Amino acid sequence: MLLAAGDALAHRVNVFAWVEGDMVFVECKYPDGTKVHEGVIRVLDSAGKELLSGKTNDKGEFSFKVPSRMT
């Protein structure tokens, strides 16, 4: 599984992601600590196929259930 952050339009974005149980939690901030609002999060498999996507909320957070492996 690959977690990809979209283009930041010349602004560096710090993306933190961690797993708790069957959930993945993502937090995105600019270097000054400002939360990334409506930042696009794309989750790709090892072949580059998009498994899911979404946007961060007002707190710069996004979470999703760990995608099941597809064979």
C-alpha positions as CSV (number, residue, x, y, z in Angstrom):
1,M,0.0,0.0,0.0
2,L,1.3,3.4,-0.9
3,L,0.0,6.7,0.6
4,A,0.5,9.6,-1.8
5,A,0.0,13.3,-1.1
6,G,-1.1,15.4,-4.1
7,D,0.6,18.5,-5.5
8,A,1.1,21.2,-2.9
9,L,1.5,24.1,-5.3
10,A,5.0,25.1,-4.1
11,H,4.2,24.5,-0.4
12,R,5.9,21.7,1.5
13,V,3.4,19.5,3.3
14,N,4.2,17.2,6.2
15,V,2.2,14.0,6.0
16,F,2.0,11.7,9.0
17,A,0.2,8.3,8.8
18,W,-0.1,5.5,11.3
19,V,-2.2,2.3,11.7
20,E,-4.3,1.4,14.7
21,G,-6.1,-1.9,14.4
22,D,-7.8,-1.9,11.0
23,M,-7.7,1.9,10.5
24,V,-5.2,4.2,8.9
25,F,-5.0,7.7,10.3
26,V,-3.4,10.6,8.3
27,E,-2.6,14.1,9.5
28,C,-1.3,16.8,7.1
29,K,0.3,20.1,8.1
30,Y,2.3,22.8,6.5
31,P,5.7,23.5,8.1
32,D,4.3,26.4,10.2
33,G,1.8,24.0,11.8
34,T,-1.3,25.1,9.8
35,K,-3.5,22.2,9.0
36,V,-4.1,21.2,5.4
37,H,-7.8,21.7,4.7
38,E,-9.3,19.7,1.9
39,G,-5.9,18.1,0.9
40,V,-6.4,15.3,-1.5
41,I,-5.2,11.9,-0.2
42,R,-4.8,9.0,-2.6
43,V,-4.1,5.4,-1.6
44,L,-2.4,3.3,-4.2
45,D,-1.5,-0.4,-4.4
46,S,2.1,-1.5,-5.4
47,A,1.1,-1.4,-9.1
48,G,0.0,2.2,-8.9
49,K,-3.8,1.4,-9.0
50,E,-5.8,3.8,-6.9
51,L,-7.6,1.9,-4.1
52,L,-9.4,4.9,-2.5
53,S,-9.1,8.7,-2.2
54,G,-10.5,11.4,-0.1
55,K,-9.9,14.9,1.4
56,T,-8.6,16.0,4.7
57,N,-11.1,17.7,7.1
58,D,-10.7,21.2,8.7
59,K,-8.2,19.6,11.2
60,G,-6.0,18.2,8.4
61,E,-7.1,14.7,9.2
62,F,-8.3,11.8,7.1
63,S,-8.8,8.2,8.1
64,F,-9.8,5.0,6.3
65,K,-10.2,1.3,6.9
66,V,-7.1,-0.7,5.7
67,P,-8.0,-1.9,2.2
68,S,-8.2,-5.6,1.8
69,R,-5.7,-7.2,-0.5
70,M,-6.9,-7.9,-4.0
71,T,-5.5,-10.8,-5.9
